[in-house]
Amino acid sequence: MSSPKFPCKNHPQVVSSRKCFHCREYICQQCQFPVAHHLFCGRWCAVKYLCSNLMKILLHRREYVYILTGFVLIQIIMYFRIVHIVEKQVTATHMDQQKAMEPVSFFKVDTAFVPHSNLIQISGEAPANTILGLWHNGLFVTSTISQAMHYSFKSEYLYNGENEFVIWAFTNQGRSYKIDSLSLHYFSTYTAMLSRSIEKFQTDQNCLALTFDAGSTANGADTILQILRDKHVNCTVFLTGDFIKSYPEMIKKLDTQGLELANHTFKHPHLTNWEQQHNQTTAEKVDRFFVQQQLLQTDSLFLKITHRPLKPYWRAPYGEVNPSILQWAAEIGYRHIGWIREGDSRDWVTDSQSDLYRSPEQFYKDMMDLEHTGRLRGAILLMHLGTDRKSDFIYPALIKLIDQLQAKNYQFLTISQFLEISAPL
């Protein structure tokens, strides 16, 4: 007589007469898991059976329980002992590294600004020969190496508004760590004053400022310098970095002649969208860093040749400025010098058919008309040291204009001389 069959615990559609040796549930052939000459419904039931069997044996042989318990306890004690020793060694090593690498917790800021300046001096203490870097508003600005437990960065300009300085140290292993940071909000009435462009001076005296831009060519510079020497006329010249690089001997001539030399940016770039869109919105990729680098690089190159800096005045290429650009230049001590609208000689226009073209005769007549109406007093005039014209040069008109104005007791002043005696309009 066959044994009764019942549905499998895992496959109810299949009937079986076999049972799991541990849980006593019916299992089909597919679910049978043989272990130690018995059938189980799975690994878990087999493990539980073996464990219960082991416990029965141990209960009857207590010496085995004591041996197993002692072995487990020894393993646990050894584990925690080893972990404690390792942690102690790691902590000691870390503390030694900190003593050798980390700077002393000491941070100093010199708040005694240079008069009429927005410079700040940051210094502090760090282990000797530590390489340190300074970031200003997220941009790297300078680095230094500590000497005798002390470091000091060169003076940095503060920007109107928020200023965040962060100091990082660098180890010989290439790791970096932050020493400290400083955040401050800055506003300067002096910087705000520098950010106002000058096109004319307020005066009732017979004086004006003759200025020249030196952009990329110098094919008229020698003639102009000779005229200025012969007429004993002083003026202000705005130099680009490209001009300084291309004509170092001309720079020495300008310097020797005692002319006032100022900044005209490095590459003579368009700073606004005036050329394409006829508005003075800031051009793409032009920001604070771009404007300040254009000025600082030019000054650095001039300093290399003459061993003195340019005067703290600048002129934007094409006269393209807006309040933001003026502010960025003012933050590093530069004031923008423009010119009166009628004072552009337009010697840069080469097409005689252009509405912008000015012949020497027309330039002379327009300047004398300004003089007759009193509008030439305090005016800033614009000319160039170089021109692409092949003829019809402005130079003859310049000689005649200087003669006529000197006959009327006009003085030709530099921008610095004007600022000493008169206020900008």
C-alpha positions in Angstrom: 0.0 0.0 0.0 1.5 3.3 -1.1 2.1 6.2 1.4 -0.3 9.2 1.3 0.8 12.2 -0.6 0.4 15.9 0.2 1.1 19.2 -1.6 4.7 20.4 -1.5 5.3 23.4 0.7 7.0 25.3 -2.1 5.1 23.9 -5.1 1.5 23.2 -4.1 0.7 21.9 -7.6 3.0 18.9 -6.9 2.2 16.2 -4.3 4.8 14.3 -2.4 5.1 11.8 0.5 8.6 13.0 1.5 9.1 15.5 4.5 11.8 17.9 5.5 13.8 16.2 8.3 13.8 19.4 10.4 10.5 21.3 9.8 8.5 18.2 8.9 6.9 19.9 5.9 6.2 18.0 2.7 8.6 18.6 -0.1 8.8 17.5 -3.7 11.8 16.1 -5.5 12.8 19.5 -6.8 12.9 21.0 -3.2 14.9 18.2 -1.6 18.3 19.2 -0.2 20.3 16.2 1.1 22.7 16.7 4.0 24.1 14.1 6.5 21.9 11.3 5.0 18.8 13.3 5.5 16.5 15.4 3.3 15.8 19.1 4.0 13.7 21.7 2.4 16.7 24.1 2.1 20.0 25.2 3.5 18.5 27.1 6.4 16.7 24.0 7.8 19.8 22.0 7.4 21.9 24.5 9.3 19.3 24.7 12.1 19.3 20.9 12.4 23.1 20.7 12.6 23.2 23.5 15.2 20.6 21.9 17.4 22.4 18.6 17.1 25.7 20.2 18.1 24.0 21.8 21.1 22.7 18.4 22.3 26.2 17.0 22.1 27.7 20.0 24.0 25.0 19.8 26.7 26.1 16.2 27.3 29.8 17.2 27.1 30.2 20.4 29.1 34.0 20.4 28.8 33.6 21.2 25.1 31.4 24.2 26.0 34.1 25.6 28.3 36.9 25.1 25.8 34.8 26.8 23.0 33.8 29.7 25.2 37.4 30.3 26.4 38.6 30.2 22.8 36.0 32.8 21.6 36.8 35.1 24.6 40.6 34.9 23.9 39.9 35.9 20.2 37.7 38.9 21.2 40.3 40.1 23.8 43.1 39.8 21.2 41.1 41.7 18.6 40.4 44.7 20.8 44.0 44.8 22.0 45.3 44.9 18.5 42.8 47.6 17.5 43.8 49.7 20.5 47.6 49.5 19.7 47.0 50.4 16.0 44.8 53.4 16.9 47.4 54.6 19.4 50.2 54.4 16.8 48.1 56.2 14.1 47.2 59.0 16.6 50.8 59.5 17.6 51.9 59.6 13.9 49.1 62.1 13.1 50.1 64.4 16.0 53.7 64.3 14.9 52.7 65.3 11.4 50.6 68.1 12.7 53.4 69.4 14.8 55.7 69.3 11.8 53.2 70.6 9.2 50.5 72.8 10.7 51.1 76.5 11.2 50.9 78.2 14.5 47.3 79.3 15.1 48.1 83.0 14.5 46.7 85.3 11.9 47.5 89.0 11.5 46.1 91.7 9.2 47.7 95.1 8.8 44.8 97.5 8.7 47.0 100.6 8.5 46.3 101.3 4.8 48.6 103.3 2.7 47.3 106.8 2.5 44.8 107.3 -0.4 44.9 103.6 -1.1 42.9 100.5 -0.6 45.8 98.2 0.0 45.8 95.6 2.8 48.7 93.6 4.2 48.2 90.0 5.3 50.8 88.2 7.4 51.0 85.6 10.1 53.1 82.7 11.5 53.9 79.3 9.9 56.7 76.8 10.1 59.9 77.9 8.3 60.1 77.3 4.6 56.4 76.6 4.2 55.0 77.5 0.8 51.8 79.5 1.2 49.3 80.8 -1.4 46.7 83.6 -1.1 43.3 83.5 -2.8 41.1 86.7 -3.2 37.5 86.1 -3.9 38.2 82.6 -5.3 41.2 83.6 -7.5 44.8 82.9 -6.8 46.7 86.2 -6.4 50.1 85.6 -4.9 52.4 83.2 -3.0 55.2 83.4 -0.5 57.6 81.2 1.6 57.6 81.6 5.4 60.9 82.7 6.9 61.7 82.0 10.6 58.1 81.1 11.5 56.7 84.2 9.8 55.1 84.9 6.5 54.0 88.1 4.8 52.2 88.5 1.5 52.6 91.6 -0.7 49.9 94.2 -0.3 46.7 93.4 -2.0 43.9 95.7 -3.3 40.5 95.6 -1.6 37.5 95.6 -3.9 34.3 97.6 -3.1 31.9 95.2 -1.5 32.8 91.7 -0.2 36.4 90.6 0.0 37.3 87.0 1.0 40.9 86.1 1.5 41.9 82.4 2.0 45.5 81.2 2.8 46.5 77.7 1.9 49.8 75.9 2.8 51.5 73.3 0.6 53.6 70.4 1.9 56.6 68.8 0.1 54.4 65.7 -0.4 52.0 67.8 -2.5 49.2 68.0 0.1 47.5 71.3 0.9 45.6 72.5 3.9 43.8 75.8 4.8 45.5 78.0 7.3 42.8 80.7 7.8 40.4 82.9 6.0 39.3 86.5 6.3 36.1 88.1 5.0 35.3 91.8 5.1 33.0 94.4 3.4 34.9 97.4 2.1 33.8 100.8 0.7 36.1 103.7 0.0 35.1 107.2 -1.0 38.5 107.6 -2.5 38.0 104.6 -4.8 34.5 105.9 -5.6 36.1 109.2 -6.6 38.7 107.4 -8.8 35.9 105.6 -10.6 34.6 108.9 -12.1 36.0 109.5 -15.6 37.6 112.9 -16.4 36.9 114.6 -19.7 37.5 118.2 -18.8 38.6 120.4 -15.9 36.8 123.3 -14.3 38.9 126.4 -14.7 38.7 130.0 -15.9 42.4 130.1 -16.8 43.9 129.7 -20.3 45.1 126.1 -19.9 44.3 122.8 -21.5 45.7 119.2 -21.6 47.2 117.8 -24.7 47.2 114.0 -24.7 48.5 111.3 -27.0 47.6 107.7 -27.3 50.4 105.2 -28.3 48.7 102.1 -29.5 50.5 99.9 -32.0 52.5 102.2 -34.3 55.1 104.9 -33.8 55.5 106.3 -37.4 54.7 109.8 -36.3 56.3 109.7 -32.8 59.6 111.3 -33.6 58.0 114.2 -35.4 55.6 114.9 -32.5 58.4 114.7 -29.9 60.4 117.2 -31.9 57.5 119.6 -32.1 56.9 119.3 -28.3 60.6 119.9 -27.6 60.8 122.9 -29.9 57.6 124.5 -28.5 58.4 123.6 -24.8 55.1 121.8 -24.5 54.4 119.2 -21.9 51.7 116.5 -22.3 50.4 113.1 -21.1 51.0 110.0 -23.2 48.9 106.8 -22.8 50.9 103.7 -23.6 49.8 100.2 -24.5 51.8 97.2 -23.5 52.2 96.3 -27.2 53.7 99.7 -27.9 56.1 99.4 -25.0 57.2 95.9 -26.2 57.6 97.1 -29.8 59.3 100.4 -29.2 61.5 100.2 -26.0 63.9 102.9 -27.3 60.9 105.2 -28.0 59.8 104.6 -24.4 63.2 105.8 -23.2 62.9 108.9 -25.4 59.5 109.7 -24.0 60.8 109.2 -20.4 64.0 111.2 -21.0 61.9 114.1 -22.4 60.0 114.3 -19.2 56.5 113.6 -20.6 53.9 112.2 -18.3 53.3 108.6 -19.2 50.1 106.7 -18.3 48.3 103.5 -19.1 46.4 102.5 -22.3 45.9 98.7 -21.5 48.1 96.0 -22.7 46.4 94.7 -25.9 44.1 97.6 -26.7 41.0 95.4 -26.5 37.3 96.3 -26.9 35.9 96.4 -23.3 32.3 97.0 -24.2 29.8 96.0 -26.9 29.8 99.5 -28.5 31.3 98.3 -31.9 28.7 95.6 -32.5 25.6 96.7 -30.5 26.2 100.4 -30.0 25.8 100.2 -26.2 28.3 100.3 -23.4 27.5 96.9 -21.8 30.6 95.0 -20.7 31.9 92.8 -23.5 31.9 89.0 -23.1 34.9 87.6 -21.2 35.7 91.1 -19.8 35.6 91.1 -16.0 37.4 92.6 -13.1 40.4 90.2 -13.5 40.7 91.0 -17.2 40.6 94.8 -16.8 43.0 94.8 -13.9 45.5 92.5 -15.6 45.4 94.6 -18.8 46.6 97.6 -16.7 48.9 95.8 -14.3 50.8 94.0 -17.0 51.4 97.2 -18.9 52.7 98.9 -15.8 55.0 95.9 -15.0 56.5 96.1 -18.5 57.0 99.8 -18.3 58.6 99.4 -14.9 61.1 96.8 -16.3 62.3 99.4 -18.9 62.3 102.6 -16.9 62.5 101.3 -13.3 59.5 103.4 -12.3 55.7 102.9 -12.6 53.3 104.6 -14.9 51.2 107.4 -13.6 48.0 106.2 -12.1 45.8 107.3 -15.0 44.4 105.2 -17.8 42.5 105.6 -21.0 40.1 102.9 -22.3 40.7 101.8 -25.9 38.1 103.5 -28.2 36.8 105.2 -25.1 34.7 102.2 -24.2 33.9 102.3 -20.5 31.0 101.8 -18.1 30.6 102.2 -14.3 31.8 98.6 -13.7 34.9 98.9 -15.8 35.7 102.3 -14.2 35.2 100.7 -10.7 37.5 97.7 -11.5 40.3 100.0 -12.6 39.8 102.3 -9.6 40.2 99.4 -7.3 43.9 99.1 -8.3 44.4 102.9 -8.1 43.7 104.0 -11.7 41.5 106.9 -12.8 40.1 107.1 -16.3 41.0 110.1 -18.5 38.8 110.7 -21.5 38.6 113.8 -23.7 36.0 116.4 -24.8 33.8 115.3 -27.7 35.1 118.0 -30.0 38.7 117.4 -28.9 39.4 114.2 -30.9 41.7 115.1 -33.8 40.5 111.9 -35.5 44.0 111.4 -36.9 43.2 107.6 -36.7 40.7 108.0 -39.6 42.5 107.2 -42.9 39.5 107.4 -45.3 39.2 111.0 -46.5 35.7 110.3 -47.7 34.5 109.3 -44.2 32.2 111.6 -42.3 34.6 111.2 -39.4 37.7 112.4 -41.3 39.3 115.5 -40.1 41.9 117.3 -42.2 44.7 119.3 -40.5 43.0 122.5 -41.5 39.6 121.4 -40.1 41.2 120.3 -36.9 42.9 123.7 -36.4 39.7 125.6 -37.3 37.6 123.5 -34.9 40.1 124.0 -32.0 40.2 127.8 -32.6 36.4 127.9 -32.6 36.4 126.3 -29.2 38.9 128.8 -28.0 36.9 131.8 -29.3 33.8 130.5 -27.3 35.8 129.7 -24.2 35.2 126.0 -24.4 38.9 125.2 -24.8 39.7 126.2 -21.2 40.2 123.0 -19.1 39.7 120.8 -22.2 41.5 117.5 -22.8 42.5 117.0 -26.4 43.2 113.6 -28.0 45.8 112.8 -30.7 48.0 109.7 -31.5 51.7 109.1 -31.6 51.2 106.9 -34.7 48.9 107.1 -37.7 48.2 104.9 -40.7 47.6 108.0 -42.9 49.9 108.2 -45.9 49.5 111.9 -46.2 47.5 114.9 -44.8 49.1 114.5 -41.4 47.9 116.5 -38.4 51.4 117.6 -37.4 51.4 120.9 -39.3 48.1 121.8 -37.7 49.6 120.9 -34.3 52.4 123.4 -34.8 50.1 126.2 -35.8 47.7 125.4 -33.0 50.4 125.5 -30.3 51.8 128.8 -31.7 48.4 130.5 -31.7 47.4 129.3 -28.2 50.8 130.2 -26.7 50.3 133.7 -28.2 47.1 133.8 -26.2 49.0 132.8 -23.0 47.6 129.3 -22.9 49.5 126.7 -20.8 49.7 123.1 -21.8 49.4 121.0 -18.6 49.7 117.3 -17.8 46.8 115.5 -16.1 48.7 115.6 -12.8 49.4 119.3 -13.1 45.7 119.9 -13.8 44.6 117.9 -10.8 46.8 120.1 -8.6 45.1 123.3 -9.6 41.6 122.4 -10.8 38.7 120.0 -10.1 37.3 117.8 -12.8 33.9 118.6 -14.3 
